[in-house]
Amino acid sequence: MSDEPDLQNGETRSARQATSEVVVDFNSYRSVRDPLPITFHRTELDQILWIYGRMVGEGEWRDYALDHMADKAIFSVFKRSGEMPLYRIEKNPKLAAKQGAYSVVNTHGMILKRGHELKQVLKVFDKLLKLVKN
């Protein structure tokens, strides 16, 4: 009794051994076939969720979605969950050396701000003070 599978009709053990000498490293095979998705780091999520919490408190935002894809990560912000996102905060590492990995995109696809540091890009959500006359 052996651990080897049964031979097919007409196949010999010597033929079987010649074809099974290939060793495949599954970790490298998986990383080539299915690359890990791009994700937000914990500190990046902390900055984004701080802004999100502030805007939810003001009643402007109500829902969010996280998408981790092979080429970029997206944090989408919604007024209502059934609608198009109001804003998308995107992380695209391929653009890190050029325009910056982070960007804020509105509903129409227009890039509102782009940069190398997330903190600077998120300043697009800072409110300007307005003068109120009595």
Helices and strands as residue ranges (DSSP letters): H 13-19, H 26-33, H 42-57, E 63-68, E 73-78, E 87-91, G 93-95, E 102-106, E 111-115, H 118-121, G 122-125
